[in-house]
Amino acid sequence: MAKRDYYDVLGASKGASAEELKKAYRTKAKELHPDRNKDDPTSEAQFKEVNEAYEVLKDADKKAAYDRYGHAAFEGGMGQQRGARPGGAGGDFGSSFSDVFEDLFGDFMGGRNAGGARQRASRGSDLRYNLRITLEEAFSGSQKSIRVPTLSACDECSGTGAEGGAEPVTCPTCSGMGKVRAQQGFFTVERTCPTCGGLGQIVKNPCKVCKGAGRVEKERSLSVNIPAGVETGTRIRLSGEGEAGLRGGPAGDLYIFIEVREHPIFLRDGLDLHCRVPVSFTTAALGGEVEVPTIDGGRSRVKVPAGSQAGKQMRLRSKGMPSLRGGGAGDMMIELSVETPVNLTSRQKELLREFEGLSQDNHPEGSSFFTKVKSFWDGMKG
């Protein structure tokens, strides 16, 4: 039985491009795959015929010979002379199908060559460093020096992992692919190369210092610029200051996580600061001024209105924390804490009792409050 024209087998025209041939093959291969046509005894033979056709037409040299001589290009002496035998009964369709399998799933698996190339120069890991600062440093910004333990490029081999800084050589097992293939029925399965571990390269004479890793443990000193306005949870990224890449690969990044310590005086709420200020009983009653500290290290005088009660809040505009992204600063909220006098003398006690007797009418809750309390207690006694 004469062989069918390879272009007819694929359902493609003779002027089809390589991409068009691949597309036609993919369609036919999926349509005729024996696993999808278990009830059709002819599907396997048709599937092999499709693979044989694509095995020839996907190769530029074989395609040129076929276009010129037809099937005769691969028969007898001519086939031996041109080295264009499709292979075996029905052709070596394993490699053809694996091309399509890789085309369908290549992005997921990393591709035939791209995966190996990426793994050769492996990027280093990112590192995290927790940095505690004071509220004053968060307010004004600061420059901090930190020491970070990390894996750095080996100086002895310049990060190559090979003695004397020699470049790694291509892995003989996978030919630099980083993967090896095994044929299982109609499928080709890829696995990580056991010789190079997927790197695609091996080191013949490993560096004695880093044992071929190209990296050694070191502690590095770094200077970190803390911008004004940071708060707990702020993250600062230092590009390229993380762990060195494997065998000369790019370094990862270092992430500085800020933690602002609690302050003995100020309580932060976003951009605002809250501060409790003690005032004397006399100042709260008669009014006056009180001096309060500010986060910038200065002091501000605040006027206390007469008759101020404990818990009264007053605002100092723009005396809070600066915005990390610009746009002004928050406010400072002052809460008055009225102090009760202690260790009174007999005379002071006498004056306070006299003061209490004269103060019922100007109590902040009104005289009716005391009238009601007195009536209540008088009723209880009766």
C-alpha positions, 0 to 999 in steps of 0.5 A: 500500500502506497504511503499517503502524502505527508501534507495530506496526512497532517491536513496542511498545504505544501507551502505551510510554515513551521508554525502552521505544520505544528498547529496541524499536527497538534490538532491531528494528534489530539484527534487520533490519540489511541487513548481517546479512540479506544473503540477504534482499532485503526486509531493507533496506526493513524496516530503513528502515521501522523507522527511520522509525517510531522517527524519529517516535515518539522525538520528543515533538511528532511522537509526539503528532501521530501519536497524534492523527492517525496517518499523516495528521499527516505528509501534505500540508499538515498535515505542513507546518503541524506541521513533523513530516515524518519525512524522505525515502523511508523517513525520515531513519533516520541520526539514529535509528540514530546514537542507538542506536549512541551508546547502545550505544557511548557509554560507550566514545566518551565520549557525545555531549555529555558528551565535549565538556563534559569536554574543555572544562575539561581537567584538568592533568597530574600531576607527579613530584618526586624528593626526597633526604633524610638518614637523620636527616631520615627518622628525625625527619621534617622540613619541606622547601622545594622549587621545582617548574617547572610550568604555572600558570594565566595571571594575565593572562587568569585561565586562560581563554586569552582576552584580558582574561579573557573566557570562550571561546565555543561552537565554531560548527563542532560547536556545543559538542559537541567532535565532528562527525559524518559519514554513511557508509552506514547508520552515523554516524561521529564525529570530533574537531572540527577547529576547536576540537580537541575542546574544544567552545569557541574563543577569539576573541581569544587572550591575548597572554601565554599565546597562548590556552592559559590556562597559562604556565611558572612555578617555584613554591616549595612546602613539603613535610612529610616524616613520620618513618619514610619510606624510599626509595620512599615517595610523598607526594601533594600534591593540586592542586599539579600542572600547571594545567588547560587553560583553567581546568580543575582542576590535577593532583597533585604526587607527591613520591618520597622517596630516603634517602641512604646513611649513613656509620655506619648501615645501614637494614634496614626499621625496624632499624638496623645499626652496626659498633662498633670495640673494642680487643683488650683490651676484647674479651678482658677485657670492658668498656663501649663508647660508641656513637652513635644516630640521634637524635644521642645516645650509648648505653653498651653493655656488652661481655662478656669474650671477645667475638669479632669479629662478635658482635651486640648489640641496643639495643631501640627505637633504630631507625627509627620506623614510618611508620604508628605502632606503635613503632620498630625496634631498633639492632643493634651488631656488634663489630669487634675491632681488631688493634693495630699499630705494636707496640714490642719489649716489646709484641711480647714480651708478646704472644708470652708471652701466646700461649704461655699462651693455647692452653688458653683459645682459643675453639676449644679446645686440641684445635684447636692440637694438631691444627694442630701435629701437621699441621705436624710431619707436613709437616716430617717 
